[in-house]
Amino acid sequence: MVIASVHELTKVYSPPGGAVQVHALRGVTIEFIEGQSVAICGQSGSGKSTLMNLLGCLDRPSAGRYILGGCDVSDMDDDELSDIRGQRIGFVFQNFNLIPQLTVLENLEIPLFYQDVPPGQRREKAAELGALVGLADRGHHRPMELSGGQQQRAAIARALINNPLIILADEPTGNLDTATGEMILGIFDKLRESGKTVLMVTHEPEVARRCDRTITLRDGLVVDDVRHNGRS
């Protein structure tokens, strides 16, 4: 089942005061399958960050369509895009983006707070997902009291809190040592096996090979789309 797709997606930036337009994406068409892990690769300036921003509804395309869960989100206004981000997309960042003043459980509860979920339900769901990623005994610790791997596990749990249609991970192992990165990739493997759709920007070939599929961008175009080992 296609869970998300982009059709002839184009993004052109016009720097303030500049006459030169930057074509970050040049008519990209991709379908993403439910339960698939996809690595998005490319050199700096290839368009991969722009694509992730559009997939995450953090920006709008200049042209083309983006269909997420059967809904065309390409022309939605800011409030509608905010709702989509909160309800259908989970984000995992390289720098974790946890709020330092809050505990792990409080960080996990934030997306549910903005969805007006009652406090008791928020805490119950946060505790459940904290346990899922191995942080059952760290719920009342603050981010600075955690290792990098523990902070990334907390970020993954937060991304799952609203049961999103897709999970977007931006260099999720970039700030981690090899052993900790392997542990985090193991969590993503389990998420895929459970039916979650994971789209991951990475510059690491070994990380890309762990995914079902690798899409490579160059100069705003898809130049390669490879399925690994016969996987979907």
N, C-alpha and C positions, 0 to 999 in steps of 0.2 A: 504493500500500500504506500502510495506517495504521501508523505506527511508535510512536505514543503517543496516549493519549486520557484525558480526565478526564470523569467522569459524575456530575452532580449534586454536584460538589465543594463542600464547605462548610467554612469555618474560622471558629471562634468563639474569641476570646481573652477570658479572665477575669483582669483585672489583680489581683495579690495585694492583699488587703484592700479590694478595691472590689466594689461590688454591681452595677456596670454592665458588661454584656458587650459586647464589640466584635465585630460581625459583619463580618469582613474579606472573606469570599467567601460568596455566597448562592446556592449551587446552580448552579455553572458547569459547562457541558458543551461540550467542544471536542475535535475530532479533528485530529491533526497528521500530515501526509503525508510519507512518506520523500522526501528530496531537496528539501524545501520550506524556504524562508526565511520566517520569520514575525516581524513586529514586534508587540510587546505594548506598548500605549500606554495612557495615562490620567493624570489629575492625581494629585497626592499624596493618598494615602488611598483611591485607587480599588480597590486590591487587587492591583495588578500585581506588587509585590514579594512578597506572600504567595503568589501563584500561582507565581512563579519558585522560591521556597523549597520549595514542594510538588513541583514538577516536578523539582527537583534533589535530592529525597529528604533535604532538610535539616530538614524538619518533616513532621508527619503531619496529614492532614485530620481535622476533627471528624466529618465524615460524607462519604459518596460514595466513588467508586473512582478509582484511578489505574492505568492499564494501560500498561506500558512494555515494548515488545518481546514482547508476548504474556503477560507476567507481571503479576499484580495485586500491586502493591507497597504498597497502602494500609495493610495491617495487619502489615507486616514489623517484626521487632524491630530494635534498634539495630545489631547485628552484620550482619544481612541488608541493611539499608539502606546500611551502610558498604561492603559488597561491591558493591551496585548502583552507588553513586557512583563506586567505583574502576574498575568494569568497563564501565559502560554510559553514563556521563554525563561530558561534558567541560565545564569551567567557564572562562569568560573574564570577568575582573572589571575594573571601571573603573580601579581603583588597581593593577592588574597582579598584586598579591599574590605577587611573586617573593621568595624568601628572599635577603636582601642578602649574606649570608656565602658563598653558593654561586655558582659560575659558571653561565652559561647552560645548558651541557650537564648540569650537576648538577641544576639546577632541573627540566629536562625529564625527567630520570631518576626523579624522586621517585615518581610514580605507579607506575612499574614496580618500584621497590624494594619498595613495599607489596604488590605482587603476586608477590614472590619470584622475579622474573625474574633470571637470572644476570647478573653485572656486564658481561660482554662484550656480551651481547645488548642490555642497557640502553644502553650507550654507542653501539652501532651504530645503534639505533633513534633515539636522541636526535640523533645527528649527521645522520641522514637527514632528520628533520623540521626540524632547524635550517636545513639547506640549502633545504628546501622553502619556508620563509618568508623566505629571503634573509639568513640569519645564519650562513652557513658559516664566515665569517672572524671571528665574534664568540663562538664557543663557549666560549672560555676567559676571557672577560671577565665581570666581575660586573655586576649590574643597574645600579649607580650609574655605571658607565662607559658606559652605553648611553643613547641618546635615548629620549624617551617612546614614539615609534613603534617603536623596536627592542624596548623592553620589552614592548609590547603584542604584537608579532610573536612574541616568546618565549612569552608567555602563551598565544597561540593554538596554537603548536606543542606546548606542554605539554598543552593540552586535547585534542589529537589523538593523544597518545602511546599511548592504549589503544584506539584505533579505536572511539570511543564511538558509541552509537546516535543520541544527540542532543547538540548543543552548545548550552549556555546562556550567553548573553553579556549582561552587565548594564552598560548604558551604555558599550559598548566604545570609543566615540570621545569620551566626555565630557571627558577630560582632555587631548585632543590638539588641535593647531591644524588648520585646515581642510584643508590639503594632506596632512598626515599622516593625518588621519581618512579622507580619500578613499582613501589607499593601503591602510589597514586594511580599509575596506569592499570594496575590490577583492579582497582575500584572501578575505573571506567570500563574495563573488560566485563565486570560483573553487571554493570548498568546496561551495557549492550545486550548481554545474555538475557537480561530480564525484560528486554523489549524497548529500552530507552534509545532515543536517537541522539547521538553525540557528534557534533561538528567541532573540530579542533584545529586551530591554527598552530602550526609547528614548523620549525626549521630543522628539526632533528630527524634524520632518515629512519633511525631505529624506532622512534615514536610513530612515524607515519606507517611503518610496516606492521605495527600492532593493530592498525585500523583495517576495516573491511575494504576500504577504498581510499585512494589518494588522488586528489584533484590539484593540478599544478597550474598556477596562473603566471602569465608573463605579459607585461605591457597591457594589462587590463583585459586579457583574453585567456580562455581556457586552452592550454596547449597540450594537456595530458589528463586522462581520466582512467585510472587503472584499478581494477578489482584484484585483490590479493588472494592467492591460493584458492581460487574458485568461489570465494565467499560472495554473498549477495551485494 
